[in-house]
Amino acid sequence: MTRAFRLSFAFTLAAVALLGAPVAEAHLIGEHGAGFEAGLLHPLSGLDHLLAMIAVGIWAAQLGGRAIWAVPCAFVGCMVTGGVLAVAGVSLPLVEPGILGSVLLFGLLIASAARVPTVVGMALVGLFALFHGHAHGTELPEAVNPALYAAGFVIATAFLHAVGLGLALMIGRVAPKPALRVIGGGIAAAGVALVAAL
């Protein structure tokens, strides 16, 4: 068993084990609201957001060059835009399916090592970021301090992108190229399970 296979297998097992983690279905804070700490922790509590954010970082690393920073930045920017739209009362259709579908799509992009121009990658992740942002933007009016909650959420999302980037770059140095494709397959499989659970 090669080192690449062991690394990929371990990550896939971890992703499957995380299926027991709660999916942030309703994306509600609750009656007591929240602040910076809740915003920071919320992206880590739902498998959908967790896997999608890590996948964005991995795919950005696969694309390389300017995409390494531009694709994650596009996601964060469009996520914030989606949140602002929600707070403004602008509705988006199919928000939950869009969030869960992003896990599946991003996993497939990694598994297929899809190569697209950076601007196309930015637009693609940006579209799904609107869904993620909109879902969480609907909670902001309930928060004790919406600005602090949003700041925590953005920081945690950027951190998860960095985790994906770091993981991809590390694996790229110590394992053959197909290792990332195996990881992408694991993320896509988790996405299928999430979509099927809708």
C-alpha positions as a printed Julia matrix, in Angstrom:
198×3 Matrix{Float64}:
   0.0    0.0     0.0
   1.63   3.27   -1.12
   1.9    6.35    1.07
  -0.37   8.25   -1.35
  -3.05   5.62   -1.11
  -2.85   5.6     2.7
  -3.17   9.4     2.86
  -6.08   9.44    0.43
  -7.79   6.53    2.15
  -7.42   8.18    5.56
  -8.94  11.43    4.3
 -11.81   9.59    2.63
 -12.46   7.62    5.82
 -12.5   10.85    7.79
 -15.0   12.38    5.35
 -17.25   9.34    5.62
 -16.97   9.37    9.42
 -18.01  13.01    9.37
 -21.31  11.93    7.85
 -22.34  11.52   11.46
 -21.78  15.25   11.97
 -24.88  17.41   11.81
 -25.81  18.91    8.47
 -26.75  22.55    8.97
 -30.19  21.97    7.46
 -32.22  24.8     8.9
 -29.22  27.08    9.39
 -30.86  28.7    12.4
 -29.05  30.25   15.35
 -31.89  30.03   17.84
 -33.78  32.45   20.02
 -30.76  33.6    22.04
 -28.79  34.73   19.02
 -25.03  34.64   18.67
 -21.85  36.63   18.23
 -18.29  36.22   16.99
 -17.63  32.85   18.65
 -20.79  31.26   17.24
 -19.97  32.62   13.79
 -16.46  31.2    14.06
 -17.69  27.76   15.15
 -20.76  27.4    12.93
 -18.91  26.51    9.69
 -17.19  23.7    11.6
 -20.46  22.21   12.84
 -22.08  21.28    9.54
 -20.67  18.67    7.19
 -22.03  20.46    4.13
 -20.15  23.71    4.72
 -17.05  21.99    6.08
 -16.52  19.74    3.06
 -17.43  22.4     0.5
 -14.95  24.92    1.97
 -12.1   22.4     2.11
 -12.93  21.28   -1.43
 -12.71  24.86   -2.73
  -9.19  25.09   -1.33
  -8.16  21.75   -2.81
  -9.53  22.58   -6.26
  -7.88  26.03   -6.19
  -4.55  24.3    -5.51
  -5.18  21.9    -8.4
  -5.83  24.84  -10.73
  -2.65  26.52   -9.53
  -1.28  29.94  -10.37
  -3.55  32.9    -9.67
  -6.44  30.54   -8.88
  -4.78  29.58   -5.59
  -5.9   32.87   -4.07
  -8.52  34.1    -6.56
 -10.91  31.13   -6.33
 -11.17  31.11   -2.51
 -11.47  34.92   -2.48
 -14.3   34.72   -5.02
 -16.09  32.23   -2.79
 -15.78  34.42    0.3
 -16.84  37.55   -1.58
 -19.9   35.92   -3.14
 -20.8   34.26    0.17
 -20.88  37.7     1.8
 -23.01  38.96   -1.12
 -25.45  36.08   -0.6
 -25.68  36.97    3.09
 -26.39  40.63    2.28
 -29.12  39.58   -0.18
 -30.76  37.45    2.52
 -30.67  40.25    5.08
 -32.19  42.58    2.46
 -35.06  40.12    2.02
 -34.09  38.95   -1.47
 -34.93  35.27   -1.8
 -33.01  32.67   -3.8
 -34.51  29.4    -5.03
 -33.15  25.97   -4.08
 -30.75  27.23   -1.4
 -30.42  23.95    0.53
 -30.09  21.75   -2.6
 -27.54  24.27   -3.91
 -25.46  23.98   -0.74
 -25.52  20.19   -0.7
 -25.01  20.03   -4.46
 -21.88  22.16   -4.08
 -20.24  19.38   -2.04
 -20.96  16.89   -4.82
 -19.85  19.23   -7.62
 -16.66  20.4    -5.93
 -15.76  16.79   -5.17
 -16.28  15.86   -8.83
 -14.15  18.81   -9.97
 -11.3   17.55   -7.78
 -11.8   13.89   -8.76
 -11.69  14.77  -12.45
  -8.87  17.32  -11.97
 -11.02  19.71  -14.01
  -8.96  22.46  -15.65
 -10.75  25.71  -16.37
  -9.6   29.32  -16.71
  -9.3   31.07  -13.35
 -12.21  33.39  -14.08
 -14.47  30.4   -14.82
 -13.39  28.74  -11.57
 -14.16  31.96   -9.7
 -17.61  32.22  -11.29
 -18.42  28.59  -10.58
 -17.53  28.65   -6.89
 -19.05  32.12   -6.6
 -22.44  30.87   -7.79
 -22.57  28.21   -5.08
 -21.15  30.64   -2.52
 -24.3   32.72   -2.97
 -26.33  29.77   -1.65
 -24.04  29.25    1.33
 -24.1   32.97    2.16
 -27.85  33.31    1.68
 -28.62  30.44    4.04
 -26.49  31.94    6.76
 -27.61  35.49    6.03
 -31.15  34.53    6.97
 -29.87  33.97   10.53
 -28.16  37.31   10.95
 -31.24  39.27   12.04
 -31.57  36.84   14.98
 -27.98  37.28   16.13
 -27.1   39.33   19.21
 -24.35  40.97   17.16
 -24.83  40.24   13.44
 -21.59  41.98   12.4
 -19.48  39.93   14.82
 -21.25  36.71   13.84
 -20.62  37.44   10.14
 -16.96  38.29   10.83
 -16.45  34.99   12.66
 -18.17  33.09    9.88
 -16.02  34.68    7.16
 -12.8   34.03    9.09
 -13.72  30.36    9.67
 -14.63  29.92    6.0
 -11.3   31.42    4.86
  -9.52  29.15    7.35
 -11.22  26.05    5.86
 -10.16  27.18    2.36
  -6.6   27.43    3.68
  -6.88  23.92    5.15
  -7.89  22.6     1.72
  -5.04  24.45    0.02
  -2.52  23.24    2.56
  -3.76  19.66    2.32
  -3.54  19.69   -1.48
  -0.08  21.24   -1.52
   1.21  18.8     1.09
  -0.2   15.77   -0.72
   1.17  17.13   -3.99
   4.67  17.0    -2.53
   4.55  13.57   -0.91
   2.11  11.59   -3.06
   1.37  10.9    -6.73
  -1.13  13.13   -8.52
  -4.01  10.6    -8.36
  -4.12  10.98   -4.55
  -6.1   14.23   -4.81
  -8.51  12.58   -7.22
  -9.23   9.89   -4.64
  -9.92  12.6    -2.06
 -12.23  14.34   -4.53
 -14.07  11.06   -5.02
 -14.55  10.78   -1.26
 -15.93  14.33   -1.08
 -18.24  13.63   -4.02
 -19.47  10.44   -2.34
 -20.24  12.42    0.81
 -22.09  14.93   -1.41
 -24.21  12.14   -2.9
 -25.11  10.96    0.6
 -26.03  14.52    1.68
 -28.19  15.11   -1.41
 -29.89  11.73   -0.95
 -30.72  12.67    2.65
 -32.65  15.79    1.55
